[in-house]
């Protein structure tokens, strides 16, 4: 299985999974809002994530937590492009841009990013499929019910696994119609994005069933780091108590077949991932 990016290829048939370190250049992200809003702090933090084992750094300039307010395009550009420009000259890790605005995506990819991580699966901006196709970026297509401000108000599904699979199938079909190479696509079921605790548990339990014949062998992204549903499940809503549940879920996710792990705490999750892979191969 290959995942081709703009500047490299991850060959998962010859290696283990990949950890994607989260770099939020925002004031209001649910976990670390404001910590890396200063560009200098962001640029200084990314090399440490790389040293800890992150092979992708995911840079975002707009919070997508439940209830988050939109960020103007000009402000998002101001937050992410200078950071990506500087990181592109310092890191061996691939750089991802977390955005659903086409202008931000194009500027970030021109600045040195090689992955487009779009929570709207190329549907939030009519120009986004064109940007993805023309730049040759790796693309993460994510499922979300609703939009960030209201997605957790009352999420409903008849069959969450089947409906998320169908959404991802349709999103992949859109990408293919625009000429995006199927080997550039990764899939993200979007835990926490318009889903109850029960929906999240069901999706994660059945993540291996979310592929479809039209797009075989695509890597699944496992993006659960520090999310609120963990607090409900462990009966402790303190954010710091979600560290070890995240690590545990990284190990479980690898066993269930996920290959790309988007996390805040890189080192512990890398170690859990490699230990799990060593046991799975024995």
HUKA-V818012 format. One record per backbone hydrogen bond with DSSP energy under -1.0 kcal/mol. CO is the residue of the C=O (numbers start at 1). NH is the residue of the N-H. Records with the same first field share a line. If there is no record, write none. Layout:
CO = NH + NH
This chain:
1 = 12
3 = 10
8 = 5
10 = 3
11 = 14
18 = 261
19 = 55 + 56
20 = 263
21 = 58
23 = 60
24 = 26
26 = 34
29 = 33
32 = 35
38 = 42
39 = 43
40 = 44
41 = 45
42 = 46
45 = 49
46 = 50
47 = 51
48 = 52
49 = 54
50 = 53
55 = 94
56 = 21
57 = 96
58 = 23
59 = 98
60 = 25
65 = 68
72 = 76
73 = 77
74 = 78
75 = 79
76 = 80
77 = 81
80 = 84
81 = 85
82 = 86
83 = 87
84 = 88
87 = 90 + 91
94 = 57
95 = 114 + 115
96 = 59
97 = 117
101 = 105
102 = 106
103 = 107
104 = 108
105 = 109
106 = 110
107 = 111
108 = 113
114 = 6 + 138
115 = 97
116 = 140
117 = 99
118 = 121 + 142
120 = 123
125 = 128
127 = 131
128 = 132
129 = 133
130 = 134
131 = 135
132 = 136
138 = 116
139 = 186
140 = 118
141 = 188
147 = 150 + 151
148 = 67
150 = 153
159 = 163
160 = 164
161 = 165
162 = 166
163 = 167
164 = 168
165 = 169
166 = 170
167 = 171
168 = 172
169 = 173
170 = 174
171 = 175
172 = 176
173 = 177
174 = 178
175 = 180
176 = 179
181 = 184
182 = 185
183 = 4
184 = 139
186 = 141
187 = 221
188 = 143
190 = 193
193 = 145
196 = 200
197 = 201
198 = 202
199 = 203
200 = 204
201 = 205
202 = 206
204 = 207
206 = 209
207 = 210
212 = 215
219 = 187
220 = 259 + 260
222 = 262
224 = 227
227 = 230
228 = 232
229 = 233
230 = 234
231 = 236
238 = 241
239 = 242
242 = 246
243 = 247
244 = 248
245 = 249
246 = 250
247 = 251
248 = 252
249 = 253
250 = 254
251 = 255
252 = 256
253 = 258
254 = 257
259 = 18
260 = 222
261 = 20
263 = 22
264 = 266
265 = 269
266 = 270
267 = 271
268 = 272
269 = 273
270 = 274
271 = 275
272 = 276
273 = 277
274 = 278
275 = 279
276 = 280
277 = 281
